[in-house]
Structures are given as C-alpha cells and as structure tokens.
Amino acid sequence: MHKHFYDLRNVDDLEDGERATPEPGVTYDLRTIGNQSVDSGTVECVFRDGDVLFARTSGGETYPVTGEGSYVLVPRGL
C-alpha cells in the first residue's frame, strides 16, 4: 500500500525502510521548531529508520521529523 504524509501519525505507521510521499498536488517545506525555514528544497519523501522518521529533500539532505531536535513538515503556502 502506498502511503502519503496524511497517513502518518506515529513512527510505527511506517515499517522500517518504508516511505511515504506528499499528497498529489501538495508541496512541503521544512521548518525548525523555532519556525525558521530550512533552505534545502522541497520534501520528496518521509522514511522510517529505526525509531525515527526522516524527511528527504530535493536538495538531497535528510532531516529528522520525529524525536528530539526534529523539524516540522509544512505545506507550502502556510
């Protein structure tokens, strides 16, 4: 089953190594908890690695989106 970001509520909503992608027509950026924009492109997917979900951006960088020091997925335009 293909998953989208709206399917994710908990880390265990994805199997280890499984990926979720943005909903069709929606683009996501990343921000820090302090609401600072992250300049690394748009989010292409979220994947699980152990007990953490990570976002991979079009700039080829990976950021944690769960746990301590995580970043926030933000639909573009908000």
N, C-alpha and C positions, 0 to 999 in steps of 0.2 A: 504494500500500500504506500503510495506517495504521500508525504506529509508536507504541510505548509506551516508557516510560523504560527498561525492562529491555532494549530493543533497542540502547541507546546505550552504546558502549564507547569510541568515538573521535569526534572532531569530525566527521570525514567520513562517519560513519554517517547523517548528515542532509545533504541538499542545502541549499545556501544558501536561506534563507527557509522551508524545510520545518519542520514542527512535530511534536513527539511529546507524548503526553498520559500521565497516570498510568494504571496498570493498573486495570481495573474493580475497585471496592471498596477501593482503596488511596488514602490521602490523604498528601501530602508537605508538610513544612515545610522551611524553610531555616535553616541554622546557619552561623556563621563557622568558619573553620579552627580557631579557639580554642574551639570548642564553645559559643558564645553564640547563643541563639535570636534569630531575626530576626522582629520583630512586624510583618508585612506581609500576613498572611493565608496561605492555603494556595497551593501551586504549581498553577497551571492548565495550564501547558504549558512545554516547553523548545523553543527555536527556535535555528537557526543564523543568524548574521550574520557573514559572512566566515569568519575562523578561530576564532571564539569561539561557544560555546553559552551561551545566556542562559535564565534561568527567569523567567517572568512570573507574578506572584502575583494572587490575588483582590483584593488591595488596589491593583492597577494599577501596581505597581512592577516593575522589571526588574533582575535581578542576574546577573552572570557566574557560570557554574558550571564553566568551564574557564579555564586560564591563571592568571597572577599575580593575587593578590587575589580569587580566586574563592570562592564559597560552596558549601556541601555540601547536597545533597538528602537529606532524612532521612524515611523513612516514619514517619508519626505513631504514637506509642506506643513508640518506641525511645529 
